[in-house]
Amino acid sequence: QVQLVESGGGLVQPGGSLRLSCAASESDISFNDMGWYRQAPGKGRELVASITVLGRTNYADAVKGRFTISRDRAKNRVLLQMNSLKPEDTAVYYCNRPTNFRSWGQGTQVTVSS
């Protein structure tokens, strides 16, 4: 059974950085687009970053210039480097295939607060 497991979240002060990691199947990591999503309490999930099979990336305006999505095929991981974090970035972060969702993982909590 394919599973998505997110990790790397935590509590960080505004302006700080975190690196999130998504463990996924080799086929999804290597041969599918992958994305990072986030969901704040009472809000819907939003796509914040995506990466295509060939490595082209797209970002939501709210995170552009601050977040970087990448993949590590050797480790079957999709990463999200988050810099210059803002309180508005506080959410549970998930990974998934933008084109054909798999079952959602538990996500990893990111809290940006002083």
HELIX and SHEET records of a PDB file:
HELIX    1   1 GLU A   26  PHE A   31  1                                   6    
HELIX    2   2 ARG A   73  LYS A   75  5                                   3    
HELIX    3   3 PRO A   87  ASP A   89  5                                   3    
SHEET    1   A 4 VAL A   5  SER A   7  0                                        
SHEET    2   A 4 LEU A  18  ALA A  23 -1                                        
SHEET    3   A 4 ARG A  77  MET A  82 -1                                        
SHEET    4   A 4 PHE A  67  ASP A  72 -1                                        
SHEET    1   B 6 GLY A  10  VAL A  12  0                                        
SHEET    2   B 6 THR A 108  VAL A 112  1                                        
SHEET    3   B 6 ALA A  91  ASN A  96 -1                                        
SHEET    4   B 6 MET A  34  GLN A  39 -1                                        
SHEET    5   B 6 GLU A  46  ILE A  51 -1                                        
SHEET    6   B 6 THR A  57  TYR A  59 -1                                        
END                                                                             
